[in-house]
Amino acid sequence: MGITERILADHAARKNGEGITWFTAGDMARLGIPEALFTVMQTVQHTLRLRKAHQVVESHGCTDRWSVQDAH
Protein backbone atom coordinates (compact mmCIF):
# COMPACT_ATOMS: atom_id res chain seq x y z
CA MET A 1 0.00 0.00 0.00
CA GLY A 2 1.39 3.40 -0.98
CA ILE A 3 1.78 6.47 1.21
CA THR A 4 -1.44 8.15 0.09
CA GLU A 5 -3.43 4.96 0.52
CA ARG A 6 -2.07 4.48 4.06
CA ILE A 7 -2.92 8.08 4.94
CA LEU A 8 -6.43 7.79 3.49
CA ALA A 9 -7.08 4.49 5.29
CA ASP A 10 -5.98 6.05 8.57
CA HIS A 11 -8.08 9.13 7.83
CA ALA A 12 -11.16 6.96 7.24
CA ALA A 13 -10.59 5.19 10.56
CA ARG A 14 -9.81 8.27 12.70
CA LYS A 15 -11.59 11.29 11.20
CA ASN A 16 -13.68 13.38 13.55
CA GLY A 17 -17.30 14.42 13.11
CA GLU A 18 -16.25 17.22 10.78
CA GLY A 19 -14.32 14.81 8.54
CA ILE A 20 -10.86 15.99 9.68
CA THR A 21 -7.85 13.92 10.71
CA TRP A 22 -4.64 15.54 11.96
CA PHE A 23 -1.28 13.89 11.22
CA THR A 24 1.97 14.36 13.15
CA ALA A 25 5.45 12.85 12.94
CA GLY A 26 4.26 10.24 15.45
CA ASP A 27 1.53 9.18 13.05
CA MET A 28 4.08 8.78 10.26
CA ALA A 29 6.11 6.45 12.50
CA ARG A 30 2.97 4.51 13.52
CA LEU A 31 2.03 4.06 9.86
CA GLY A 32 5.56 2.96 8.92
CA ILE A 33 6.19 5.98 6.69
CA PRO A 34 9.86 7.00 7.01
CA GLU A 35 9.64 10.27 5.08
CA ALA A 36 9.53 13.66 6.81
CA LEU A 37 6.12 14.95 7.89
CA PHE A 38 5.82 17.74 5.34
CA THR A 39 7.31 15.64 2.54
CA VAL A 40 4.44 13.23 3.11
CA MET A 41 1.99 16.15 3.19
CA GLN A 42 3.20 17.36 -0.22
CA THR A 43 3.05 13.84 -1.67
CA VAL A 44 -0.50 13.26 -0.43
CA GLN A 45 -1.64 16.74 -1.48
CA HIS A 46 -0.27 16.29 -5.00
CA THR A 47 -1.76 12.80 -5.37
CA LEU A 48 -5.20 13.91 -4.16
CA ARG A 49 -5.20 16.82 -6.60
CA LEU A 50 -4.25 14.55 -9.49
CA ARG A 51 -7.04 12.17 -8.55
CA LYS A 52 -9.55 15.03 -8.11
CA ALA A 53 -10.31 13.39 -4.77
CA HIS A 54 -12.95 14.39 -2.25
CA GLN A 55 -10.30 15.13 0.37
CA VAL A 56 -7.97 18.09 0.77
CA VAL A 57 -4.76 18.56 2.73
CA GLU A 58 -4.38 21.59 5.01
CA SER A 59 -1.76 22.78 7.48
CA HIS A 60 -3.57 25.90 8.75
CA GLY A 61 -0.16 27.45 9.44
CA CYS A 62 0.92 24.65 11.78
CA THR A 63 4.53 23.51 11.61
CA ASP A 64 4.14 20.27 13.56
CA ARG A 65 1.04 18.76 11.95
CA TRP A 66 -1.24 18.77 8.93
CA SER A 67 -4.70 17.45 8.22
CA VAL A 68 -6.72 15.56 5.68
CA GLN A 69 -10.24 16.92 5.41
CA ASP A 70 -13.24 15.57 3.56
CA ALA A 71 -14.29 18.20 1.01
CA HIS A 72 -17.96 18.94 0.66
C-alpha positions as CSV (number, residue, x, y, z in Angstrom):
1,M,0.0,0.0,0.0
2,G,1.4,3.4,-1.0
3,I,1.8,6.5,1.2
4,T,-1.4,8.1,0.1
5,E,-3.4,5.0,0.5
6,R,-2.1,4.5,4.1
7,I,-2.9,8.1,4.9
8,L,-6.4,7.8,3.5
9,A,-7.1,4.5,5.3
10,D,-6.0,6.0,8.6
11,H,-8.1,9.1,7.8
12,A,-11.2,7.0,7.2
13,A,-10.6,5.2,10.6
14,R,-9.8,8.3,12.7
15,K,-11.6,11.3,11.2
16,N,-13.7,13.4,13.5
17,G,-17.3,14.4,13.1
18,E,-16.2,17.2,10.8
19,G,-14.3,14.8,8.5
20,I,-10.9,16.0,9.7
21,T,-7.8,13.9,10.7
22,W,-4.6,15.5,12.0
23,F,-1.3,13.9,11.2
24,T,2.0,14.4,13.1
25,A,5.4,12.8,12.9
26,G,4.3,10.2,15.5
27,D,1.5,9.2,13.1
28,M,4.1,8.8,10.3
29,A,6.1,6.4,12.5
30,R,3.0,4.5,13.5
31,L,2.0,4.1,9.9
32,G,5.6,3.0,8.9
33,I,6.2,6.0,6.7
34,P,9.9,7.0,7.0
35,E,9.6,10.3,5.1
36,A,9.5,13.7,6.8
37,L,6.1,15.0,7.9
38,F,5.8,17.7,5.3
39,T,7.3,15.6,2.5
40,V,4.4,13.2,3.1
41,M,2.0,16.1,3.2
42,Q,3.2,17.4,-0.2
43,T,3.0,13.8,-1.7
44,V,-0.5,13.3,-0.4
45,Q,-1.6,16.7,-1.5
46,H,-0.3,16.3,-5.0
47,T,-1.8,12.8,-5.4
48,L,-5.2,13.9,-4.2
49,R,-5.2,16.8,-6.6
50,L,-4.3,14.6,-9.5
51,R,-7.0,12.2,-8.6
52,K,-9.6,15.0,-8.1
53,A,-10.3,13.4,-4.8
54,H,-12.9,14.4,-2.3
55,Q,-10.3,15.1,0.4
56,V,-8.0,18.1,0.8
57,V,-4.8,18.6,2.7
58,E,-4.4,21.6,5.0
59,S,-1.8,22.8,7.5
60,H,-3.6,25.9,8.7
61,G,-0.2,27.5,9.4
62,C,0.9,24.6,11.8
63,T,4.5,23.5,11.6
64,D,4.1,20.3,13.6
65,R,1.0,18.8,12.0
66,W,-1.2,18.8,8.9
67,S,-4.7,17.5,8.2
68,V,-6.7,15.6,5.7
69,Q,-10.2,16.9,5.4
70,D,-13.2,15.6,3.6
71,A,-14.3,18.2,1.0
72,H,-18.0,18.9,0.7
